[in-house]
Amino acid sequence: MPADPDTSLTAMSEDELAALIYRGIDELSTRGNREAFGELLRVVSYAGEKVGVAARLLATSNSWAQVAEVSGTSKQAAWERWRS
């Protein structure tokens, strides 16, 4: 987390953004109510969609080999999973 809580998301490092996301997910997962559980399910679905967007963006700006390396899979498997 950044030292200044008013830091914009674009000014945060990838590590800081991830820490913020983890905190939110941790909080939702420990509330123990229906609403938090429902929100957590929506977050997981949304994150899955955005992983595909990020994979295609990385492949466009670099290569599917980069996507495969980061995701720990083969280039073919990465392409098949996230090409569209």
Summary of the structure (lengths in Angstrom):
residues: 84
radius of gyration: 15.8
end to end distance: 32.7
largest distance: 42.4
contacts: 186
relative contact order: 0.08
helix: 76%
strand: 0%
